[in-house]
Amino acid sequence: MSESNFIDYIKIFCRSGNGGAGSAHLRREKFVPKGGPDGGNGGRGGHVILRGNSQMWTLLHLRYKRHIFADNGTRGGAQQSTGADGKDIVIEVPIGTVAKTAGTFQFIFEITKHGEEKILVKGGRGGLGNTHFKSPVNQTPRYAQPGEPGVEDWFILELKILADVGLVGFPNAGKSTLLSVVSAAKPKIADYPFTTLTPNLGIVSYRDDESFVMADIPGIIEGAHKGKGLGTRFLRHIERNAILLFLVPADSNNIGEEYEILVNELRMYNLELLDKKRVLVISKSDLLDEEMMDETRKDLPDIPGVFISSITGQGLATLKDMLWSVMNK
């Protein structure tokens, strides 16, 4: 997916429908001159609903349609006829979409399953007809309830990529190259920082026709939790990954220190990210001989780790085995 087509943050204005007014009709027929009240209820106003769609990966379709209005309910009629409900507006969104209020950024709900529907803005209730107000004291009420007005407000939709494995690393660490060789994904690859500006997804084939989804997250730099670099714009995508695959290149000045900086950025952004399973990968390991690898292992953190080279294919089969094992523990 091209970078211009990947939209993971959108602000939309939604308005639900007004409820229809109740009817104050009195029954009048040729031989029933005083038939009493028979006014029906008004119809409900239309809702604005979000529905999960597993075939969608972006909020691009909402970029040019930011004002969404549901229909109003119709008024009640004679013979206790209930007015028609206003037509609901259903917005298809990718799985992993989070809805928040625009003013306070308050979390409303999250769409996590295909076909799941949740009401973003409720339509107004229809008013009661005059039949509901009949009593021994007032047998011919000539009034009914008006419909309840709809609700309108600005909302924020944020997409958090769903993936089994999320690649975490500094810019130019080799994340995109790794994704391109273990899956059919074709991310942009170049020898300069911040080549990847949007998350890329790839399906990694495993033994016995199994597979898992890997996400290439744009590079993190020190201070990202404060908004530096690409900042918090893409840190949220890491929240939805089951395993965090830390990628540190073999030509790094200090592999252990780089790993700790990455972990600290996640800690400062969201402490719960540290509860996720972690795997450390030393990329570009074709630059190291066996003696250098043994020396490097002494300074690595106590988590599952593997030396790989996306160019020569070194360690890629071991990496897949390790990820599958950690995933299914």
C-alpha positions, 0 to 999 in steps of 0.5 A: 500500500502506498504511503499516501493511501495509508491513513491511520488517523481521521477526525469526523463530524457525526450527527444522529437523526432526530426522533419523530414526534408522537401523534396527538390524533383523536379517533373520529369515525362516522359512528364513533364520534368520540373514539378517544386518542389513537395517536402513535409514537414517533420513529427513532432517529438514525444511529451512526454505527462503526462496523469492523471489516477485515478487508480494510487496512486504512481510513482513507475512505473517510478523508473526503467524507468527514461529515456524516449525518443519519436520517430523522425518524418520522412522526407517529400517525393515526390508529396508533401507527408508529413512525418509521425509524430514521435510516442508520449510517454504517461506517466500515472501518478496519479492525483495530480502529479506536473511537475517541471524543475530539475535544477530550480524547476520551476513549469510547470503544474499539472495533476488534472483530470482523462484522462487529458493530458499535454505535458511535452516536445514538439517534434520538428517541421517538416521542410518545403518542397521546394514547400513552397519556390517557387516564381516568381523569384525562380521557382525551389528551390532546398532546403528545411528546416531541421527538428527542433531538439527535446528537452531533459532535466531532470524533477521532478515529485512530487505527492500531495495526493488528499483527502477531509480530511487530518490528521495533528498531531505530531507523535504518536497522533493517526492518523493511528488508527483513519483512521483504525477505520473509514475506511477500510484502514490498516495503520501500527500502533505501539506505537512509533513515526514515525510509518507512513512513507508514506501517507495512504488513506481511504474511510470513509462511511457516511450516505445515501451511501455518502463517503469522502476520508481521508488521514493520513499524516506522523507526523509533528514535530516542525521545519518540514518546515526546513526539520526536522523529515520527514520535507517538504517531506510530508508537500506538501501532505497537500496542496491538502486536502480540510479540515485539521483535527488537531489531538492532544492527550488528554494526551498532556501537553498543547493541545492549544500549540501543536495546535499552533505549528502545525499551525505555521509549516503549516504557515512557509511552505505555508501561503495559507494552513491557508485558509483551513477549520480546525477541531480540534480533541482531541484523546484518550479522553477515558482518560478524564472524563466529568469534565476534558473535560469541563476544557480542552474546556476552552483552545481550539481554536475557531474552530469546535472541538470534543473529540474522542476515536478510541478505544471505538468509543466515538465521531466518529459519531459526528466527521463524522457529523462535517466533512460532515457539514464543507465540504459542507458549 
